[in-house]
Amino acid sequence: MKKDILSYENSDIVEAFCKSFDVELIEAKDIFSQMLKWFVFCTDKETSEYRNIDDATLIIDEMWHTFILFTGDYTKFCKQYVGYYLHHKPSTNADLKQQRKRTIEEITTKKKAQYELVYDILGQDTFVKWYDEYPDKYSLENITKLKKNRF
């Protein structure tokens, strides 16, 4: 199933992303492929407690948002490639309140476990891209600058 997920293509989603963000088509295609890797990660049973989009992977989340807007394509993709509807769950106020109660040590331990799983499941190249390259290239500030004005 994982190979199937990574082979999925949809130029409409990539082009829509380029309409929303000031990125070249080749870069949007790469972000799309990284999003597919995120889906591979999310379908692994070991990762059920470690599927946190953090600051480093916000651009992948933005691509996911774009994909979800194509509801028919997203639903069909989930059925055919994942086997179930892969829900996108943003943080609620209750989640944020709970997170503030956690200690730095608890947060660090959970992040470390997720990073190790990303490395083990998706490999070194993906790990480096997500947690070394993306935090600078696609920081929240930079993503905000890349967003195109729709009006």
C-alpha positions as CSV (number, residue, x, y, z in Angstrom):
1,M,0.0,0.0,0.0
2,K,2.8,2.5,0.8
3,K,4.2,2.3,-2.7
4,D,0.7,3.0,-4.1
5,I,0.4,6.1,-1.9
6,L,3.7,7.5,-3.2
7,S,2.7,6.9,-6.8
8,Y,-0.4,9.0,-6.6
9,E,-0.5,12.1,-8.8
10,N,-2.9,14.9,-9.2
11,S,-1.8,18.0,-11.1
12,D,-5.0,19.9,-10.2
13,I,-4.0,20.0,-6.5
14,V,-0.4,21.0,-7.3
15,E,-1.6,23.8,-9.6
16,A,-4.1,25.0,-7.0
17,F,-1.3,25.1,-4.5
18,C,0.7,27.3,-6.9
19,K,-2.2,29.6,-7.2
20,S,-2.3,30.1,-3.4
21,F,1.4,30.1,-2.8
22,D,4.3,31.8,-4.6
23,V,6.3,28.6,-5.3
24,E,7.5,27.1,-8.6
25,L,5.7,24.2,-10.0
26,I,8.6,21.8,-9.4
27,E,8.7,22.9,-5.7
28,A,4.9,22.4,-5.4
29,K,5.3,18.9,-6.9
30,D,8.0,18.1,-4.3
31,I,5.8,19.4,-1.4
32,F,3.0,17.2,-2.8
33,S,5.3,14.2,-2.7
34,Q,6.3,15.1,0.9
35,M,2.6,15.2,1.8
36,L,2.2,11.7,0.4
37,K,5.0,10.6,2.6
38,W,3.2,12.1,5.6
39,F,0.2,9.9,4.6
40,V,2.5,6.9,4.5
41,F,3.7,7.8,8.0
42,C,0.1,8.3,9.2
43,T,-1.0,4.8,7.9
44,D,1.7,3.0,9.9
45,K,0.2,1.6,13.1
46,E,3.3,2.5,15.1
47,T,2.7,6.2,14.5
48,S,-0.8,6.5,16.0
49,E,0.4,8.6,18.9
50,Y,3.0,10.6,16.9
51,R,1.2,12.3,14.1
52,N,1.8,15.9,15.0
53,I,2.3,18.5,12.4
54,D,4.7,20.9,14.0
55,D,6.3,24.1,12.8
56,A,8.8,22.2,10.7
57,T,6.1,20.5,8.6
58,L,3.6,23.3,8.2
59,I,4.1,23.5,4.5
60,I,3.1,19.9,4.2
61,D,-0.1,20.7,6.2
62,E,-0.8,23.6,3.7
63,M,-0.6,21.1,0.8
64,W,-2.9,18.8,2.7
65,H,-5.4,21.6,3.2
66,T,-5.3,22.2,-0.6
67,F,-5.9,18.5,-1.2
68,I,-8.9,18.4,1.2
69,L,-10.5,21.2,-0.8
70,F,-10.8,18.8,-3.7
71,T,-13.2,16.7,-1.6
72,G,-14.1,14.2,-4.3
73,D,-10.5,13.5,-5.2
74,Y,-9.4,13.4,-1.5
75,T,-12.2,10.9,-0.6
76,K,-11.4,8.7,-3.6
77,F,-7.7,8.8,-2.8
78,C,-8.4,7.8,0.8
79,K,-10.6,4.9,-0.2
80,Q,-8.2,3.6,-2.9
81,Y,-4.8,4.3,-1.4
82,V,-5.3,4.4,2.3
83,G,-8.3,2.1,2.8
84,Y,-10.1,4.6,5.0
85,Y,-10.8,8.3,5.3
86,L,-7.7,9.9,6.7
87,H,-9.1,12.7,8.8
88,H,-7.3,16.0,9.3
89,K,-7.6,17.0,12.9
90,P,-6.5,20.5,13.7
91,S,-5.6,21.4,17.3
92,T,-8.6,22.5,19.4
93,N,-8.6,24.9,22.3
94,A,-8.8,21.9,24.6
95,D,-5.8,20.3,22.9
96,L,-3.8,23.5,23.3
97,K,-4.8,23.8,27.0
98,Q,-3.7,20.2,27.6
99,Q,-0.4,20.8,25.8
100,R,0.3,23.7,28.0
101,K,0.1,21.4,31.0
102,R,2.8,19.1,29.6
103,T,6.3,19.6,30.8
104,I,9.2,20.4,28.5
105,E,10.5,16.9,29.1
106,E,7.2,15.3,28.1
107,I,7.0,17.4,24.9
108,T,10.7,16.6,24.1
109,T,10.2,12.9,24.6
110,K,7.1,12.8,22.3
111,K,8.9,14.8,19.6
112,K,11.9,12.6,19.8
113,A,9.8,9.5,19.4
114,Q,8.1,11.0,16.4
115,Y,11.4,12.1,14.8
116,E,12.8,8.6,15.3
117,L,9.7,7.1,13.6
118,V,9.9,9.5,10.7
119,Y,13.6,8.5,10.3
120,D,12.9,4.8,10.6
121,I,9.8,4.7,8.3
122,L,10.6,7.4,5.7
123,G,14.4,7.5,5.8
124,Q,17.2,9.9,6.3
125,D,16.6,12.1,3.3
126,T,13.0,12.8,4.3
127,F,14.0,13.4,7.9
128,V,16.7,15.9,6.8
129,K,14.3,17.7,4.5
130,W,11.5,18.0,7.1
131,Y,13.5,18.8,10.1
132,D,16.6,20.5,8.8
133,E,15.6,22.2,5.5
134,Y,11.9,23.0,6.0
135,P,12.1,24.9,9.4
136,D,14.1,27.7,7.7
137,K,12.7,27.5,4.2
138,Y,9.1,27.1,5.2
139,S,8.9,28.8,8.6
140,L,5.5,30.2,9.5
141,E,6.8,33.7,8.7
142,N,8.0,32.5,5.2
143,I,4.8,30.6,4.5
144,T,2.9,33.8,5.3
145,K,5.0,35.7,2.8
146,L,4.5,33.0,0.2
147,K,0.7,33.2,0.4
148,K,-0.8,35.0,-2.5
149,N,-3.4,37.7,-2.0
150,R,-6.7,36.2,-3.4
151,F,-8.4,39.5,-3.8
